[in-house]
Amino acid sequence: MKNKIIIGLIIALNLFVIGYYTNLQQEQKVLSNYTTGVKGVVVEKFNPREKLPHTFLKIRIQNDKLINVFPTTIIGSYAVVGDSIIKMENSNKCIVKKSNGEIKHFSFEGQYIEFLNE
């Protein structure tokens, strides 16, 4: 009986530690996305799941570097190839500027930025 209790406590402790580090990594990712400023042009819209709408954006930023932005469907549905995306540094605000000059403001909260090594 004591062995079962000890094993149960070890399993519970492991689950707690795994959950803690997962939350810590998520918080670091959110903070990194908040502090990062991005200015670039949408060069591709895609979705890794081919049958779903293309709401993921590949953006060319300074020095011809590429980033992927995994946005909410609001930004991803609005932006098209050729649009400019400006994400302010230390802010959750994002601006999408269309090629015809139309400007729309969005919240960047919950978005994920992935820097590519291309």
N, C-alpha and C positions, 0 to 999 in steps of 0.2 A: 504494500500500500504506500509506504514512504517513497519507494522508487517511482511510482506513478506520479506522485505529487511533485517530486524533484524534476522528473522529465517534463511534466506540464509547465512548471515554472521556467525551465530552460527554454522551452519552445516559446512561451509568452514573452520572455525577455528578448529572444532573438527577433520575434516579430516587432516588438517595440523599437529595437535598435534599427532594424531595416526601415521601418516607417519613419523614424526620426531622420535618418540620412537621406531618404527619398524626399522628404519635405525640405530639408536643408538645401539639396541640389535644386529643387524647384524654386525656392526663394532666391538662390543665387542667380538662376536663369532670368527670373523676373526682374531682379535688380539690374542685371547686365543689360537687358532689353530696355529698361527705363533710362539708364544713363547713356546708352549708345545713341548717337545722332547719325542719321543716314540721309543722303541726298543722292538720288539716282533716277534712272529711266527704266521702265518696265520693258524687258526684252522678250519675255515669254510668260504665258499663263499656262498652268498645267495642274494636274491632280494625279498623285501616285495611283489612285484608284481610278482606272481609265473610264469607267462608266458614270462617274459622278461629275458634276459641273467643275470646270477648271477655275478654281478660286485661289490657287497657290501662285505666287508671283516670283519670277526670277528677275532681279534688278541689277543693272550695271551701275556700280558706284565709281567714285574717284579711282584713278589709276587703273581703270579697266578691270577692277575686281568685280566678282559676281557674288550676290547673296541671294538666298531663298528667304522669302517671307511667307510664313504659314499664317495667313490672316483669317479673321472672321469672314463669313461669306459676304458681309456688307462691303468691305473694302475690295475684296477679290471680285465681287460681281460688278462693282462700279469701274474699277481700273481696267484699262486695256493696254495692249502693246503700244508703246510710244508715249504713254503718260509719264509725267514726272511725279515722283514720290519724295516727299520731304518729311522726315521724322525728326522732330526737334530733340536736341540733347537734353537730358534730365527732365523729360516731359513725356506724357502719354498722348500728346497731340500729334496728329499726322495730317498732312495736306496732300491731296491728289490734284495735280494740275493737268487738265486735258490739253491736247494739242491746239484746240480752238480757243484756249485762254481761260476756259471755265475752271474755277477753283472750288473745291469742296473740302471741308474739314471733317476729320474722323477722330475717334478715340483709338489709340493704339493699344489699349489695355487688353491683355490676353493674347497678344500676337507673339510669334516666335521668330527670331532672326537667326539664320544659319549662314555663317560665312563659309564660302566655298574656296577650295584651293586650286581654282583654275587660273 
